Amino acid sequence: MEAKLHRTLGLTDEEADDIRRILGRPPNHLELAMYAVMWSEHCSYKSSRIHLGRLPSGGPRVLVGPGENAGVVDVGDGIGAAIRIESHNHPSAIEPYQGAATGAGGILRDIFTMGARPIALMDALRVGPLDDGRSRWILEGIVSGISGYGNSVGVPTVGGEVVCDRTYTGNPLVNVACLGLLPVERLVLGRASGAGNVAVLLGSATGRDGIGGVSVLASAGFGAGTGDDDDAAKRPSVQVGDPFEEKRLIEACLALLDAGLVVGIQDLGGAGLTCAASETASRGGVGMDVDVTAVPRRETAMEPFEVMTSESQERMLAIVTPEDLDEVLALCARWEVRAAVVGRVTGAGGRLRILDGFDGPVLADVPATSLHEDAPRYDRPLAPAGPPQAPATSPPPPVDPGADLLALLMDPSWVYRQYDSQLFLNTVEGPGGDAALLRLKHPTTGRDTGRGLALTTDGNHRWCAVDSRLGTAMVVAEAVLNLACVGARPLALVDCLNFGNPEHPQVLRQLSDCIDGMAEACLALDLPVVGGNVSLYNESRGTDIDPTPVVTVLGMVDRLQRRPPGVVLVAGAVVMVLGPRSSDLGGARWAADAAGDGRAPGPLPELDLGRHQQECALVRALVNDGLLAGVHDIADGGLAVAIGELVARSGVGAHLDGIGGHGELFSEAASRVVACVAEEHVAEVLDRAAAAGVPAAVVGHTGGDRLVIEGLVDLDVAEVTAAWRDQLPLALGR
C-alpha cells in the first residue's frame, strides 16, 4: 500500500527511499504528500537545475536574480522593475478558462510579493491548428481567461504571441509574463526570519481546488485517452481564480510593505501552503510550525494533506513580528482581506512541523530544506551531441508566391481586443507592434521620468526543432531586435522553457542545447537572465512537442520624446532592408508549410551576434532620431510577411524590385529589418548604416493600392488586408 501511494503521488521508488533516509523512518501520508508536491518537476526543477546554472544572471543593474519569486533590475530614479514569466500549460489544456486565468493570477502574485505593483501582462499562446475544433475551443477559453482576470484585476495586457501549429495539438502552451515597478526601498524577499515571528495567511479561504496540481498536471504528459475522459479525471487539479480578491490582496500587501509591517512574504502558488512555508523557512535558514487547524477553509472535512497541498488561489504568507500583528490585521480588515495566524517561526533546526493546534499533536515533521533546497537533482541521460538536423531538400519554388504570402498572414487583433491594453494610461505602443512600450513613471509619486520601458515576448519552435542551440540564440536575437524597433536597449531577460518528457534523452539534449544557445546569445548581447520557468512533460499521446523556449525581454528607452514609428508604411516613401540579404530557407515557415509535414528544412542560417548587436544599435538610433517612418523586423515568414503586415496595417501599397526569388522573399535569416524611409532621410540612413558596418539596400517605394514584388507577387492591398485581418476571426466563427 505504501508503494502504491507514493507512486500515485508521482514519487519514484528511489525518491521514496530518499525520504525514508532523510526522516530516519517511513513518512506518514501527510509528509509523503508534501514531498510529492515539492519534489515535482514544477517545484523542484529536478531535471533542469544542473543545466540552468550555465545561464548568465548577474550584472550591475540586477537587484534580484533567479531563485526568488521574480527578478528585479534597477531602472534608475530609485525604481526597480520586477519581471517574471510562468507557464500554465497543462491546466489550460484541461480547463482553458480557469487554467489561463489562474496563470495570470499567479504571475501577478509573483510580482507584488517582491513589493512591486504589476503594470503590464504579456502572453505567449500556442495551440493546435485552427481547423481542429478542440484547439479552437482551447484558444477561445485561454484568451477569455486571461482577459477576464487581467481586465478585472486592473492590469493591462500589452502584447504577446499567438501561434497555431500541429505540434501543440493536445498540449497547448500558455506562458504569461508580468512586469511590475517598485521603489527600491520597498523590495522584500520571500524568506522567514526571527524566531517568534508569526506567519499570517492572507487572502482567500482554502478549498479542494488545485490539490496536487503541480504533480498531477505539471509533472506528467497527456496519455492516449479520449481527451474528455482525461479532462474529467484531472479537472479537480485545476485552480479556480477570483480576480476581485486578487485586487484587494494586491492593495493590502503593498500597503503592508509601505508601512514596513512585513519581514518576508511569499505567494501560495504551486504546492500551496507547503511550498510557501518550506521555501520561506529554507531561504531564511529557520524552522516553522504551522497549525493546520488555523487555516481558513471554504469546504468542510478537509484532511490535513488537502489543506497543505491545496493550490487555491489569491493567498499570500506574510512573516510578521508579534508587535506588528494587530496593525497587520487591522490593515487587512480595511481592505476586506482575510488574515489568520497559521504559523510561528522557530529556530528548531530548520524543521517544518505541521501541528493539529499549536499545542496539539505533531502531524508532520520534516527538515524545511529537504523540501526545497535539498530536493533531488537529476543528471538525466542526454542523447549524444551531434550535428543539427541534416540538410533537407528544400521544397520546389512556389507556383504562386502571392498565394503563399496570403496564407502566412494572420492578425491576432481579435485576441488583443479581448484585453484592455490601456489601463494606467501608460501604454505608448500596444499589442501588434514589434514590442510594447510604456511610459516609466515613479511607482509611488506617479512622476513621469521621461523614459520608457519596452517589453517583448518571442519564441520559434521551428528554429529550435532544427537546431536547439542556434535556434534559441536566434530567438534571443529577435527579441533584442524587436526592442530596437521601438528604440529600446535590452536590460534583462526571463525565459519559459517548454519541452517534452525529460526522461527522453533527446528532449534533455534539446533542453541542454537550448540553455547553451541562450547563454551564448545573452553573453554576447550583455543581457542577464534574471529568472524563468521550466515546463516539462509537454507531450500528448506519447509525442513530445517541439522544443519551445519563450523569452520575455525588458528594455529601456532613455529619452521617450516621440512614439516609435510602428509597423506602418506612409505613401511616397522608400522601402529599405537594413541588414544582410539572404535566400537561406533553413527553419523557415514557408518551407515547413510547403513540405507538407510541418517540418522546416535545415540547417539554420548563420547568426553573427557581433553583427547583430551593430544592427540593433543602428535601428535603435534611427528610431530615436526620428529617421524612420515605419519599421518591422524580418523574422517569422521572412520579408514576405514583414512587408505584408506593413501594407495591411497601413492600407498603403508598395512596389519592390530586385528581390532575388522566393528564397529571399521567405528567408528568416537573422539581423534584418524592413524600413519605410522618407525621401529626404534616405541618404542619411544609408550613410549611418555604412558607418555602423550594417548592409543597407533600397528595395522599393510605397504608394498605390497594390503590393507588387517584381516577378513574384502582385496583390491588391484590400486582398492583403483581408487575408491578414480575417483569418483568425473566420476560423473562430467570429
Secondary structure, DSSP 8 states (H G I E B T S, - for coil): -HHHHHHHTT--HHHHHHHHHHHTS---HHHHHHHHHHTSHHHH-TTTHHHHTTS----TTEEE-TTSSSEEEE-STTEEEEEEEEE-HHHHHHSHHHHHHHHHHHHHHHHHTTT-EEEEEEEEEEES-TTSHHHHHHHHHHHHHHHHHHHHHT--EEEEEEEE-GGGTT--EEEEEEEEEEEGGG---S---STT-EEEEEES-B-STTTTHHHHTTTS-B-SS-SHHHHHHHGGGS----HHHHHHHHHHHHHHHHTT--SEEEE--TTHHHHHHHHHHHHHT-EEEEEGGGS-BSSSS--HHHHHH---SSEEEEEE-GGGHHHHHHHHHHTT--EEEEEEEE-STTEEEEESSTTS-EEEEEEHHHHTTTS------------SS-B-------S-HHHHHHHH---THHHHHTS---GGG-EEE-TTSSSEEEEEE-TTT--EEEEEEEEEEEE-HHHHHH-HHHHHHHHHHHHHHHHHTTT-EEEEEEEEEE-S-TTSHHHHHHHHHHHHHHHHHHHHTT--EEEEEEE---EETTEE---EEEEEEEEEES---S----S---TT-EEEEES------TT-HHHHHHHSSS---B------HHHHHHHHHHHHHHHHTT--SEEEE--TTHHHHHHHHHHHHHT--EEE----HHHHHH---SS-EEEEE-GGGHHHHHHHHHHHT--EEEEEEE-SSEEEETTTEEEEHHHHHHHHHHHHHHHTT-
